Amino acid sequence: MKTFAQKIIKFNSQLEFDSELPAGIRIMNPFKENKDAAEISKQFYQKFYSDTNKRHLILGINPGRFGAGVTGIPFTDTKRLRENCGFDFPGVNTHEPSATFIYEMIEAYGGVEKFYSSFYIHSAFPLGFTAINKNGKEVNYNYYDSSELSNSVYDAIVKNIEMQINMGVFTDVCFCFGTGKNEKFLNKINLKYGFFKKIIALEHPRYIMQYKYYFRDKYIQKYLDAFKVIQTVHSK
């Protein structure tokens, strides 16, 4: 039987999206663009997922430029990869606010080994997007930022969720990062396809760090309280 790590690594190595994108939108595929991302993410999953145990799935939006868009690991920038996970990423040093929050939360949960033994973080759409803003700067772009892009990736998102479930995740509860458009989109898909019995949405780490920074301890506790539901469900 393949380990969870082997399944994730194979999935990542085969990631492609060839459908037409709206004008001005670029796709990020760190596994094809950076050999270090492919290798280090492989080592990361081998370290934390080399077993056949099920996890609970957490779905973000899509990778950002300074987190998974570089490292290939959701909500993990190179700083957290080095300081919390024990892997150095050569030649690049990135800082992502969302990763800061997530790893503060993981430490409060009990550390990386305990957290990753119970949870698998992924994204609704597994690859990232960027666009050029009015100041000529490249910025992150979300799959729901335009109806044209949402329609373009809809089938790929459905397929992505199906494949994540087949890797070995529980389907009683799925957690969602984002209490706005991501939650709405995933609930709509879930209503149609019945992937999960319940989706629990939590405020997105980026939102917390940008707008609620001084209250982040409160949101960390909210995350921890939400995660207790899996202990309740599986103790029955």
N, C-alpha and C positions, 0 to 999 in steps of 0.2 A: 504494500500500500504506500502511495506517495505521501510524503509529509506535507503539511500546510505550506512550509517554505518552498518546497519544490513546485507546488501548484502556483504560488504567487510569482516565483521567478520565471516560470514558463509563460504565464499570462503577460508579464511585463515585457518579456523578450519578443513577444509576437504583436505588441500593440501597434496598430496602424489606423489611420483614418484618412481615407482617400476621397471622401465626398466633397463636393464643392462648398466652400465657405463664403460668407458674405464678403464683399469688397472691404479691404483694409484690415481684415482679421488674420492673424498669423497663429498657427498652432505650434505648441511646444511639445516635443517628445524627447525627454532627457535620455531615454534608453537607446535612442538612435543617434542623438546629437553628441553625446558625451560618454565615452567608454568608462570613465571613472564612475559616473552615476550608475551605469549598469553593473559594474563590479562591486561597488560599495553597497548599493542597495541589496545585491545578492548576499553579501556578507551579513548585512543587517538582518535579513529575514532568516538566514541560516542560524544566526545567534538566538533569535527570539521565537522562531516558529518551527523549529525542527522537531515536530511531533505531529501526531494525528488528532489532536484535541480540537474540538469545535470552539469558536469564538463568537462574540457578539459583534456585529458589523456597525461601524459608525460611518456615515456618509457625509462628506463635505460637499463642496460645490465642484470645483475643478482646480488643479494645481496652480500655485502662484509662482511668480518669477524668481523669488528668493528662497522658496521652500522646496516643495516637491519638483518644481520646474527645474531645479538644479540637482538635487540629491536623488530624486526618484522615490522619496519616502514622504508620504503625506504629513504635512504640518511639522516637518523636520528640516531646519536650515543647517548649514554646515557647522554653526556654532553649537547647536544642541546635539548634533551628530557626534561632535568631538567631546563635549563636556559631559553629556548625559549617557551617550550610547557607546563611547569608546572607539569611535572610528574617525580617522583624519581624512579630510577631503582635500587632495593636493591642488594647490594653485588658486583656490577660491575661498573667500571668506564672506558668507552671507548672513544677514540678520533679518528675520521675518517676525514681526510682532505677534502674529498668530502662533508661531512656534514657541515664543516665549511663554505665552499663556498656557499652551497645551502641556509644556514640560513642567511648569509650576504645578499644574493640576495633577500630572502624573506623579510628581514627587509627593504631593499630598495624598494621593491614592495609595502610595506604598513603594513607588519606584518603577523603573522601566520593566524589569523582569515580571513583577506582579501584574502590572497593567497589561503588557502585551501577551501575557498568558491567558487573559480573559477577553481582550478586545483586538479587533482588526480595523484600523482606520483606512478608509479608501475615499473615493469621490464619486459623485453621481456620474460625472464624465471623467475618465481617467487621465486625459491629457489637458494641458493648459492652453489658454488663449491670451494673446496680447493685441493691443491696438495702439495707434498713435493718437494722442490727445491734441487739443487745439494749440498747445504750446510746443508741439513737435516731439513730445516725450513718449517713450514706450511705456504703457501701463497694462496692468492686469485687466482681463476682460472675462466676464462670467458667461456661462452658457445661456443664461436667461436674460442677458442684457439687451437682446433684440429678439423679436419673434422669429426673424429669419434664421438666426443661429439656433434658437431652440428647436425649430422645425427641422433644421438640417441634422441635428445630433439626436433627435428624439429616439429613433430606432436603435442607435448606438448605446444610448443610456439604458434602454430596456435590456438590450443584450448584455451590457456590462453588469447590471444587477443580477441577471440570471447566472452569469459566470461566477460572480462573487459568491452567490448562494451555493453553487456547485463545488466551490473550494472547501466548504465545510463550515458554514456559519449557522447559528441558530436563527430560526425564522419566527420565533415568538415575539421578539422585540428587536427593532432596528432603531438606532439613534441617529439623529440628523443634526448637523451643525448648520444653523440658520433657521430663525423662526419667521422668516418672511417668504421670499420667493422660492428658496430651495425647499422649504417645508411644503409649500403649496404644490409645487411641481411634483415632488416625490409622493405626496398623498394622492394626487390625481392619478399617477401611474399605478400606485399600489391599489387604489380602488378598482382599477381596470384589471390588473393582473393578479392581485392577491398574493404578493410576494411575502408579506409579513402580517402577522396578526395585529401588530401595533407599531406605530412610528412615534418615537418620543423626540421632540425637537428641543434643542438648546440654543441659546444665543450664540451666534458665530464668534469665534475667538477674535477675529479682526474687529468686529463691532465692539466687543468688550474693551479691547486695547485702545481703540480710537475714541470711544465715547464714554466708557465707564471705567477708565483705568484705575481710578482711586477706589473703586468698589469691586475690583477683580477678586478679592478674597471671598466676597459674597457669591460671586458667580462660580468660583471654584467649588464652594460648598454646594451650590445648586447642582453642579455636575455630579459631585460625589453622591448626593442624595438621589439623583435620578438613576445612577448606576446601581443603587441598592435594589432596584426592582428586579434585576436578574437574579439576585440572591434569593429574593422572595419567591420568584417563579420556580426556580430550580430546586428549592428546598421542599416544595410540595410533593 
